[in-house]
Structure formats: structure tokens, C-alpha cells
Amino acid sequence: MKMNTRQQARQRLDERLAPFRHRDDVPPPMGWIRAIREALGMTGVQLAGRLGVRPQTVEALEKSEASGTIQLSTLRRAAAALDCTLVYALVPNRPLEETVRARARAIALRDLGRVAHSMRLEDQHTGDADLEAQIDAYIRDIVRDRDLWSDA
């Protein structure tokens, strides 16, 4: 089967995200800024100087990071002041192509289930033997990427 452009893009993105998948890393309880600052032996006053802010601001940003409310731009500035690189990513829980296939299958089952129900009411039920073939054909012929995430 030939891959289309979207499938190729999903595959490339999955390859880039693979090193981050299935990681159990959690931030330190007090946040990365404080953990790295303390590991470097840097005081809050010293970090404040590197950032060009008041020491109280460093305390506030460390608290906002620990609570998950820090802005990315602030986190990026703090990382630079600590001679770090901010790594930011959304890591899918499973490969993107698998997510797309599962969604297409759910749509096909929903729509084919409606047809099967109508056929049963009309006593024209065909049986479940060829259900997988019907699903595959429905996905191939009817379901389009742009339709996958509409809730209709």
C-alpha cells in the first residue's frame, strides 16, 4: 500500500517523538528551575540577577512552574539563564498512524452499525463474517482524514 503525504508526515513525526514515548519522567516536586538552580549552587538572588528581575520574581516563577501555570516564554528565559535548553513536546500515547486508524475504524463501525441495524429491521442482515472487509472498504472509500475529528 502506498503511503500518502499525511501518512508520511505522521511517520516522520512519530520517529522524532519515539525517544520521548513511554517515559516515566516527572518533574521534581519543586520544579526544574529550582532543582537545576540548586544543583548548580545558584541562589535565587543570583538567578534573579541573570534574569534581570527581583528575587521575589524568581520565587514566584519557581512556584508557578511547580504548579504548572508558568508561561512557556518565562520558562524559556529561565532555561537560558540556567544555561539550559527548554525541550517542549506533545508526545502521543501511541503512534499517530495507530490513532488515525483507530479513529477511522470507530467511525466505520458507527456508520456501518447504523446500516446493519436498518438492514436487520428490514430482515436483510448479511451476517458478521465479512465485517472486517466491510470496515476496510468503508475506511478506504468513505472516511477521509479531514472527517476523522468531526463529532457529527
C-alpha positions as CSV (number, residue, x, y, z in Angstrom):
1,M,0.0,0.0,0.0
2,K,1.4,3.4,-1.0
3,M,1.6,5.9,1.8
4,N,0.1,9.3,1.2
5,T,1.7,12.6,2.3
6,R,-0.2,12.8,5.6
7,Q,0.8,9.2,6.5
8,Q,4.4,10.0,5.7
9,A,4.2,13.2,7.8
10,R,2.8,11.1,10.7
11,Q,5.5,8.5,10.3
12,R,8.3,11.2,10.4
13,L,6.8,12.9,13.4
14,D,6.4,9.5,15.2
15,E,10.1,8.8,14.5
16,R,11.1,12.2,16.0
17,L,8.9,11.6,19.1
18,A,9.9,8.0,19.7
19,P,12.7,8.8,22.2
20,F,10.1,10.6,24.4
21,R,7.4,7.9,24.3
22,H,6.9,5.6,27.3
23,R,9.0,7.8,29.6
24,D,8.0,8.0,33.2
25,D,9.9,11.2,33.8
26,V,8.1,13.6,36.1
27,P,9.3,17.0,37.1
28,P,10.9,17.4,40.5
29,P,8.3,18.4,43.1
30,M,9.6,21.9,43.3
31,G,10.1,22.2,39.5
32,W,13.0,22.0,37.1
33,I,14.1,25.6,37.6
34,R,14.6,25.3,41.3
35,A,16.1,21.8,41.0
36,I,18.7,22.9,38.4
37,R,19.4,26.2,40.2
38,E,20.1,24.4,43.4
39,A,22.1,21.7,41.7
40,L,24.3,24.4,40.2
41,G,24.7,26.0,43.6
42,M,23.0,29.2,42.4
43,T,20.9,31.2,44.8
44,G,17.5,32.8,43.9
45,V,19.2,36.2,44.1
46,Q,21.8,35.1,41.6
47,L,19.3,33.8,39.2
48,A,17.3,37.0,39.6
49,G,20.4,38.9,38.6
50,R,20.9,36.7,35.5
51,L,17.2,37.3,34.5
52,G,17.2,41.0,35.4
53,V,14.3,40.6,37.8
54,R,13.8,40.9,41.6
55,P,14.4,37.9,43.8
56,Q,10.7,37.7,44.6
57,T,10.0,37.2,40.9
58,V,12.3,34.2,40.9
59,E,10.4,32.7,43.8
60,A,7.1,33.4,42.1
61,L,8.2,31.8,38.8
62,E,9.6,28.7,40.6
63,K,6.2,28.4,42.3
64,S,4.3,28.9,39.0
65,E,6.4,26.2,37.3
66,A,5.9,23.7,40.2
67,S,2.1,24.3,40.0
68,G,2.0,24.1,36.2
69,T,1.0,27.7,35.5
70,I,4.2,29.1,34.2
71,Q,4.2,30.6,30.7
72,L,6.5,29.0,28.1
73,S,8.2,32.3,27.3
74,T,9.1,32.6,31.0
75,L,10.3,29.1,31.2
76,R,12.4,29.6,28.1
77,R,14.0,32.7,29.7
78,A,14.7,30.9,32.9
79,A,16.2,27.9,31.0
80,A,18.6,30.3,29.1
81,A,19.6,32.0,32.4
82,L,20.5,28.5,33.7
83,D,22.4,27.6,30.5
84,C,19.7,25.1,29.6
85,T,17.6,24.3,26.6
86,L,13.9,24.1,27.0
87,V,12.5,21.0,25.5
88,Y,8.8,21.2,24.8
89,A,6.8,18.4,23.1
90,L,3.4,16.9,22.9
91,V,4.1,13.2,23.0
92,P,1.2,11.0,21.7
93,N,0.5,8.0,23.9
94,R,0.6,5.7,20.8
95,P,1.9,6.1,17.3
96,L,-0.1,8.7,15.3
97,E,-0.9,6.3,12.5
98,E,-2.4,3.9,15.0
99,T,-4.5,6.8,16.5
100,V,-5.8,7.7,13.0
101,R,-6.5,4.0,12.1
102,A,-8.4,3.5,15.4
103,R,-10.5,6.7,14.9
104,A,-11.3,5.6,11.3
105,R,-12.3,2.2,12.5
106,A,-14.6,3.7,15.2
107,I,-16.3,5.9,12.6
108,A,-16.7,2.9,10.2
109,L,-18.1,0.8,12.9
110,R,-20.5,3.5,13.9
111,D,-21.7,4.2,10.4
112,L,-21.8,0.5,9.4
113,G,-23.7,-0.3,12.6
114,R,-26.4,2.1,11.5
115,V,-26.7,0.4,8.2
116,A,-26.6,-3.1,9.7
117,H,-29.4,-2.0,12.2
118,S,-31.6,-0.8,9.3
119,M,-30.9,-4.0,7.4
120,R,-31.9,-6.1,10.4
121,L,-35.1,-4.1,10.7
122,E,-35.8,-4.9,7.0
123,D,-34.8,-8.5,7.6
124,Q,-31.8,-8.1,5.2
125,H,-29.0,-8.9,7.7
126,T,-25.9,-10.1,5.9
127,G,-24.0,-11.6,8.9
128,D,-20.8,-10.6,10.6
129,A,-18.5,-12.9,8.5
130,D,-17.4,-10.1,6.2
131,L,-17.5,-7.3,8.7
132,E,-13.7,-6.7,8.6
133,A,-13.8,-6.5,4.8
134,Q,-16.7,-4.0,5.0
135,I,-14.8,-1.9,7.6
136,D,-11.7,-1.8,5.4
137,A,-13.6,-0.9,2.3
138,Y,-15.6,1.8,4.2
139,I,-12.4,3.3,5.5
140,R,-10.7,3.2,2.1
141,D,-13.7,4.5,0.1
142,I,-15.6,6.8,2.5
143,V,-13.6,8.0,5.5
144,R,-11.2,10.9,4.8
145,D,-8.6,12.4,7.2
146,R,-10.4,15.7,7.4
147,D,-13.6,13.9,8.6
148,L,-11.9,12.0,11.4
149,W,-12.2,14.5,14.1
150,S,-15.7,16.0,13.5
151,D,-18.1,14.9,16.2
152,A,-21.0,14.6,13.8
